[in-house]
């Protein structure tokens, strides 16, 4: 069989490992300098998506390749040959005990919490998807029929998704990736695919206070369970509670910020369906401090605490990061464009004890204008490198302050990705004298 794999990064490499035996593989990638293994054909450069009708199977190996790009370069009929690593995983996975998590932000934290709570309860669990391990690579872990699989799934994986897990979770959904989607409707419809193929016996968990979340799960024929209100997990006078059972107080959580109460309640609601082991669940909630680049404490220097929230790439995530700290803040904002509005972010900066904003990247000037519009004038140019940015932040900060990298933007104008930005921030902070 002649197989084309579109895009050769983590998921494209996983696709090659999976389909390589017995098939003739061609890697199609827009980059001309991509390093390919021996024994595979290639179609590289500007026209990498053309003439795909010559293949028997086409794998959308890079989630960032929008299906419309494939159609525009070929025809609508070409989509009959297209699959994805996520679709193939669902087709062949030995276990049907799958939990899918989507939303705008918090997917990684929620998926990890579910995994850790189930593991603490004695389950064998596999975590992957948009976080860490590509779905097809999870198959190498010898999944058993009674194992559980937790998948973080973004709009990129879901836009042409043809399956739904028996337990699916939708976190808060706000406009994002409008540089990839033509409008918010397609963004919502892509997330709906996680729920659209459920059965009446399946469970759709959603954030009760978010209209978009409610709209996303509305397509599910399954049982709909809200969180942040009964019958799902909710917070009552500081106590995280589900099914009449108090689990722990919010002050016992190691995760910073009120926004993480939502992630905790979402994860608890999903886990409670499978395990009601209160002690195991509590042990995770009171010890798990978060993922890399999600409000991650790096170190304190001269009385100033440095926090890395590089994963926060939208105004909404920057707002919750800002509100997580009562201390005066030196805030680093800016990066590449995702089509977002900065009006609410500017208001949050003005109202939440921010001492100084350092603007960076392509969107820095636009963010600066939004801040000036609400009367916030303590704005400086951050610099052209992360060393300059951190050095300037350290100069402006005073003892007791927080320096917070939570840019509200993507990273691609100055860095390879949010991880590269986060790593460079950590390195720059570590060398501060």
C-alpha positions as CSV (number, residue, x, y, z in Angstrom):
1,X,0.0,0.0,0.0
2,X,1.3,3.5,-0.9
3,X,1.0,5.7,2.2
4,X,1.6,9.5,2.4
5,X,2.4,11.0,5.8
6,X,1.7,14.7,5.9
7,X,4.2,16.4,8.3
8,X,7.1,14.8,10.0
9,X,7.3,15.9,13.6
10,X,6.3,13.8,16.7
11,X,3.0,12.4,15.4
12,X,4.4,12.1,11.8
13,X,7.3,10.0,13.2
14,X,4.8,7.9,15.2
15,X,2.8,7.3,12.0
16,X,5.9,6.2,10.1
17,X,6.8,3.7,12.9
18,X,3.2,2.4,12.7
19,X,2.7,2.1,9.0
20,X,6.2,1.5,7.7
21,X,6.3,-2.3,7.7
22,X,4.9,-3.7,4.5
23,X,4.0,-0.3,3.0
24,X,5.7,2.2,0.7
25,X,5.9,5.4,2.6
26,X,6.3,9.0,1.4
27,X,6.9,11.8,3.8
28,X,5.3,15.1,2.6
29,X,6.5,18.2,4.5
30,X,6.7,21.9,3.8
31,X,10.2,22.0,5.1
32,X,13.0,21.2,2.6
33,X,15.6,20.7,5.3
34,X,13.7,18.1,7.4
35,X,15.9,15.1,8.3
36,X,14.2,11.9,7.1
37,X,15.2,8.3,7.8
38,X,16.6,6.1,5.0
39,X,14.2,4.0,2.9
40,X,11.3,6.5,2.7
41,X,10.3,8.6,-0.3
42,X,9.7,12.3,0.2
43,X,7.8,15.2,-1.3
44,X,9.1,18.4,0.3
45,X,8.7,22.1,-0.1
46,X,6.0,24.5,-1.2
47,X,4.1,21.9,-3.2
48,X,4.2,19.1,-0.6
49,X,0.4,18.6,-0.6
50,X,-0.1,18.3,-4.3
51,X,-0.8,15.1,-6.3
52,X,-2.0,13.1,-3.2
53,X,-4.4,11.1,-5.3
54,X,-1.5,8.8,-6.2
55,X,-1.6,7.3,-2.7
56,X,-3.8,4.6,-1.2
57,X,-3.8,6.1,2.3
58,X,-3.0,9.7,3.4
59,X,-2.2,10.3,7.1
60,X,-2.5,13.8,8.5
61,X,0.5,13.4,10.6
62,X,0.9,17.0,11.6
63,X,-2.2,18.2,13.3
64,X,-1.4,21.8,12.2
65,X,-2.2,20.9,8.6
66,X,-5.8,22.0,8.2
67,X,-7.9,19.6,6.1
68,X,-8.9,22.5,3.9
69,X,-5.2,22.8,2.9
70,X,-5.4,19.2,1.6
71,X,-8.6,19.8,-0.2
72,X,-7.4,23.1,-1.8
73,X,-4.3,21.3,-3.2
74,X,-6.3,18.4,-4.5
75,X,-10.1,17.9,-4.3
76,X,-12.9,17.3,-1.8
77,X,-12.9,13.6,-2.7
78,X,-9.3,13.3,-1.5
79,X,-10.6,13.3,2.1
80,X,-11.9,9.8,1.6
81,X,-8.3,8.6,1.8
82,X,-7.3,10.8,4.8
83,X,-7.0,9.5,8.3
84,X,-5.1,10.7,11.4
85,X,-3.0,9.1,14.1
86,X,-5.8,9.8,16.6
87,X,-8.5,8.2,14.4
88,X,-6.2,5.1,13.9
89,X,-5.5,4.8,17.6
90,X,-9.2,4.7,18.4
91,X,-9.8,2.2,15.7
92,X,-7.3,-0.3,17.0
93,X,-6.8,0.4,20.7
94,X,-7.1,-2.9,22.7
95,X,-9.0,-1.0,25.5
96,X,-12.2,0.9,25.1
97,X,-11.7,2.5,28.5
98,X,-10.7,5.9,27.1
99,X,-11.2,9.4,28.5
100,X,-10.8,12.3,26.2
101,X,-10.2,15.8,27.5
102,X,-10.6,19.0,25.4
103,X,-11.1,22.7,26.0
104,X,-9.1,25.8,25.4
105,X,-6.7,25.6,28.4
106,X,-6.2,23.3,31.3
107,X,-6.3,20.1,29.2
108,X,-2.8,19.0,30.2
109,X,-3.3,19.6,33.9
110,X,-6.8,18.0,33.9
111,X,-5.6,14.9,31.9
112,X,-2.6,14.5,34.2
113,X,-4.8,14.8,37.3
114,X,-7.1,12.1,36.0
115,X,-4.2,9.9,35.3
116,X,-2.6,10.3,38.7
117,X,-5.8,9.8,40.6
118,X,-6.7,6.6,38.7
119,X,-3.1,5.3,39.2
120,X,-3.4,6.1,42.9
121,X,-6.6,4.1,42.9
122,X,-4.8,1.1,41.5
123,X,-5.6,1.4,37.8
124,X,-3.1,1.0,35.0
125,X,-3.3,4.2,33.0
126,X,-1.7,5.5,29.8
127,X,-1.5,9.3,29.2
128,X,-0.9,10.9,25.8
129,X,-2.4,12.7,22.9
130,X,-1.6,16.4,22.6
131,X,0.4,16.1,25.8
132,X,3.7,14.2,25.5
133,X,3.2,10.8,23.8
134,X,1.5,10.6,20.4
135,X,-1.5,8.2,20.4
136,X,0.1,5.6,18.2
137,X,3.2,5.5,20.4
138,X,0.9,4.6,23.4
139,X,0.2,1.3,21.6
140,X,3.8,0.3,22.3
141,X,3.0,0.2,26.0
142,X,1.1,-3.1,25.6
143,X,-2.3,-1.7,26.5
144,X,-4.5,-4.3,28.1
145,X,-8.3,-4.5,27.7
146,X,-8.9,-3.4,31.3
147,X,-6.4,-0.5,31.2
148,X,-7.4,3.1,31.0
149,X,-6.2,5.6,28.4
150,X,-6.4,9.4,29.0
151,X,-6.0,11.6,25.9
152,X,-5.6,15.3,25.8
153,X,-7.1,16.4,22.5
154,X,-6.9,19.8,20.9
155,X,-9.0,21.2,18.1
156,X,-6.2,20.3,15.6
157,X,-6.7,16.6,16.4
158,X,-10.5,16.8,16.6
159,X,-11.5,18.7,13.5
160,X,-11.7,15.5,11.4
161,X,-12.2,13.1,14.3
162,X,-14.5,10.1,13.6
163,X,-14.8,8.5,17.1
164,X,-15.8,9.5,20.6
165,X,-14.6,8.0,23.9
166,X,-17.1,6.7,26.5
167,X,-16.1,9.5,28.9
168,X,-15.4,12.9,27.4
169,X,-14.6,16.1,29.2
170,X,-15.0,19.7,27.9
171,X,-13.2,22.4,30.0
172,X,-13.7,26.2,29.5
173,X,-13.8,27.1,25.9
174,X,-12.9,30.6,24.7
175,X,-11.9,31.9,21.3
176,X,-8.5,30.7,20.2
177,X,-6.6,29.6,17.1
178,X,-8.6,32.1,15.0
179,X,-5.5,32.3,12.9
180,X,-6.1,28.7,11.9
181,X,-9.9,28.6,12.0
182,X,-11.8,31.0,9.8
183,X,-14.2,31.7,12.7
184,X,-15.2,30.7,16.2
185,X,-17.9,28.4,14.9
186,X,-15.4,26.0,13.2
187,X,-13.4,26.1,16.4
188,X,-16.4,25.0,18.4
189,X,-17.5,22.4,15.8
190,X,-14.0,20.8,15.9
191,X,-14.3,20.3,19.6
192,X,-17.8,18.9,19.3
193,X,-16.4,16.0,17.4
194,X,-15.1,14.5,20.7
195,X,-18.8,14.2,21.8
196,X,-20.7,13.8,18.5
197,X,-20.1,10.1,18.1
198,X,-21.0,9.1,21.7
199,X,-23.8,6.7,22.5
200,X,-26.7,7.1,24.9
201,X,-24.7,5.2,27.5
202,X,-21.6,7.5,27.3
203,X,-20.8,10.4,29.6
204,X,-20.2,14.0,28.5
205,X,-18.7,16.2,31.3
206,X,-18.6,19.9,30.9
207,X,-17.9,23.2,32.6
208,X,-21.4,24.4,33.8
209,X,-20.6,28.1,33.8
210,X,-19.2,28.4,30.2
211,X,-21.7,28.8,27.4
212,X,-19.2,27.5,24.8
213,X,-18.6,24.4,26.9
214,X,-22.3,23.7,27.1
215,X,-22.6,24.2,23.3
216,X,-19.7,21.8,22.6
217,X,-21.3,18.9,24.6
218,X,-24.8,19.6,23.3
219,X,-24.2,17.3,20.4
220,X,-23.6,14.3,22.6
221,X,-26.5,11.8,22.9
222,X,-24.9,10.6,26.2
223,X,-25.5,11.5,29.8
224,X,-24.4,15.1,30.4
225,X,-22.7,15.9,33.7
226,X,-21.7,19.4,34.7
227,X,-18.8,20.3,37.0
228,X,-18.5,23.3,39.3
229,X,-22.1,22.4,40.3
230,X,-23.8,19.2,41.3
231,X,-24.0,16.4,40.4
232,X,-20.3,16.9,39.4
233,X,-17.6,18.1,41.7
234,X,-17.9,21.7,42.9
235,X,-16.4,24.1,45.5
236,X,-18.6,24.8,48.6
237,X,-17.2,27.3,51.1
238,X,-13.7,26.3,50.1
239,X,-14.3,22.6,50.2
240,X,-14.1,20.5,47.1
241,X,-17.1,18.2,47.2
242,X,-18.7,15.5,45.0
243,X,-21.7,13.2,45.6
244,X,-22.0,14.6,49.1
245,X,-18.4,13.6,49.9
246,X,-15.9,16.3,50.9
247,X,-12.5,15.6,49.3
248,X,-10.1,18.4,50.4
249,X,-10.1,22.2,51.0
250,X,-8.9,24.5,48.2
251,X,-6.1,25.8,50.5
252,X,-4.7,22.3,50.6
253,X,-4.2,22.2,46.8
254,X,-0.7,22.6,45.5
255,X,-1.9,24.0,42.2
256,X,-1.8,27.8,42.1
257,X,-4.8,29.9,41.1
258,X,-8.6,29.8,41.4
259,X,-8.7,28.7,37.7
260,X,-7.2,25.4,38.8
261,X,-10.2,24.7,40.9
262,X,-12.0,24.2,37.6
263,X,-9.4,21.7,36.4
264,X,-9.5,19.8,39.8
265,X,-13.3,19.6,39.7
266,X,-13.3,18.4,36.1
267,X,-10.7,15.7,36.8
268,X,-12.5,14.7,40.0
269,X,-15.8,14.4,38.2
270,X,-14.3,12.1,35.5
271,X,-12.3,10.0,38.0
272,X,-15.3,9.6,40.3
273,X,-17.2,7.7,37.6
274,X,-14.4,5.0,37.8
275,X,-13.1,5.2,41.3
276,X,-14.4,6.6,44.6
277,X,-11.2,6.0,46.5
278,X,-11.3,9.3,48.5
279,X,-7.8,8.8,50.1
280,X,-6.1,8.1,46.8
281,X,-7.8,11.1,45.1
282,X,-7.0,13.4,48.1
283,X,-3.4,12.3,48.1
284,X,-3.0,13.5,44.5
285,X,-4.8,16.8,44.9
286,X,-2.8,17.8,47.9
287,X,0.6,16.9,46.4
288,X,0.4,17.6,42.6
289,X,1.9,21.1,41.9
290,X,1.4,21.3,38.2
291,X,3.1,20.8,34.8
292,X,6.1,22.5,33.3
293,X,5.5,26.0,32.0
294,X,2.1,26.2,33.8
295,X,2.6,28.8,36.6
296,X,5.8,27.0,37.4
297,X,7.9,28.5,40.2
298,X,11.6,28.7,39.1
299,X,13.5,30.4,41.9
300,X,13.6,33.5,44.1
301,X,16.4,36.1,43.6
302,X,16.9,39.1,46.0
303,X,13.4,38.6,47.3
304,X,11.8,38.4,43.8
305,X,9.9,35.2,42.8
306,X,10.1,34.1,39.1
307,X,7.2,32.1,37.6
308,X,7.1,30.5,34.2
309,X,3.6,30.3,32.5
310,X,4.9,30.0,29.0
311,X,2.1,27.6,28.2
312,X,-0.3,30.4,28.7
313,X,-0.7,31.6,25.1
314,X,-4.1,33.4,25.2
315,X,-5.3,36.6,27.0
316,X,-7.6,34.4,29.1
317,X,-4.8,32.3,30.5
318,X,-2.7,35.4,31.2
319,X,-5.6,36.9,33.1
320,X,-5.9,33.8,35.4
321,X,-2.2,33.8,35.9
322,X,-2.2,37.5,36.9
323,X,-5.0,36.9,39.3
324,X,-3.2,33.9,40.9
325,X,-0.8,36.4,42.7
326,X,-1.7,39.1,45.1
327,X,1.8,40.5,45.1
328,X,3.0,43.3,42.9
329,X,3.9,41.8,39.5
330,X,6.4,42.5,36.7
331,X,4.6,41.0,33.7
332,X,6.0,39.8,30.4
333,X,3.4,40.0,27.6
334,X,3.6,39.6,23.8
335,X,4.6,37.2,21.0
336,X,3.1,36.1,17.7
337,X,-0.5,36.7,16.7
338,X,-3.4,34.3,17.3
339,X,-6.1,36.6,16.3
340,X,-7.1,37.5,20.0
341,X,-8.4,40.7,21.5
342,X,-6.4,42.3,24.3
343,X,-9.1,44.5,25.8
344,X,-10.0,42.3,28.8
345,X,-6.3,41.5,29.4
346,X,-5.5,45.2,29.6
347,X,-8.3,45.8,32.1
348,X,-7.1,42.9,34.2
349,X,-3.5,44.3,34.2
350,X,-4.9,47.7,35.3
351,X,-6.9,46.2,38.2
352,X,-4.5,43.5,39.6
353,X,-1.4,45.1,41.1
354,X,0.9,44.9,38.1
355,X,3.9,47.1,38.7
356,X,5.3,47.0,35.2
357,X,4.6,45.3,31.8
358,X,7.4,44.3,29.5
359,X,6.1,43.9,26.0
360,X,7.8,41.6,23.5
361,X,7.5,40.3,20.0
362,X,5.1,41.1,17.2
363,X,2.1,41.8,19.3
364,X,4.0,43.8,21.9
365,X,3.0,47.2,20.4
366,X,-0.7,46.2,20.1
367,X,-0.8,45.1,23.7
368,X,0.9,48.3,24.7
369,X,-1.8,50.3,22.9
370,X,-4.5,48.3,24.7
371,X,-2.9,49.0,28.1
372,X,-2.7,52.8,27.3
373,X,-6.3,52.8,26.3
374,X,-7.4,51.7,29.9
375,X,-4.9,54.1,31.5
376,X,-2.1,51.8,32.3
377,X,1.2,53.5,31.5
378,X,3.9,51.5,33.2
379,X,5.1,49.8,30.0
380,X,8.6,49.0,28.8
381,X,10.1,47.3,25.8
382,X,11.2,43.9,27.0
383,X,14.1,43.3,24.6
384,X,15.0,41.1,21.7
385,X,16.3,38.0,23.5
386,X,15.2,36.2,26.6
387,X,18.4,37.2,28.5
388,X,17.5,40.8,27.9
389,X,13.9,40.3,28.9
390,X,14.7,38.6,32.2
391,X,17.5,41.1,32.9
392,X,15.1,44.0,32.3
393,X,12.4,42.4,34.5
394,X,14.9,41.8,37.3
395,X,16.0,45.5,37.1
396,X,12.4,46.7,37.5
397,X,11.2,44.3,40.2
398,X,11.4,45.0,43.9
399,X,11.7,42.6,46.9
400,X,8.4,40.9,47.4
401,X,7.4,41.1,43.7
402,X,6.6,38.4,41.3
403,X,8.1,38.3,37.8
404,X,5.6,36.5,35.6
405,X,6.1,35.1,32.1
406,X,2.5,34.7,30.9
407,X,2.6,36.2,27.4
408,X,-1.0,35.9,26.2
409,X,0.4,35.1,22.8
410,X,2.0,32.3,20.8
411,X,5.8,32.1,20.6
412,X,6.6,31.6,17.0
413,X,8.0,35.0,16.2
414,X,10.9,34.8,18.7
415,X,11.0,31.1,19.7
416,X,10.5,27.7,18.3
417,X,7.5,27.0,20.5
418,X,6.2,27.6,24.0
419,X,8.6,25.0,25.4
420,X,11.6,26.7,23.8
421,X,10.4,30.0,25.3
422,X,9.9,28.4,28.7
423,X,13.3,26.8,28.6
424,X,15.0,30.0,27.7
425,X,13.2,31.8,30.5
426,X,14.3,29.2,33.0
427,X,17.9,29.3,31.9
428,X,17.9,33.1,32.0
429,X,16.5,33.1,35.5
430,X,18.9,30.5,36.8
431,X,21.9,32.7,35.8
432,X,20.7,35.8,37.6
433,X,23.1,36.8,40.3
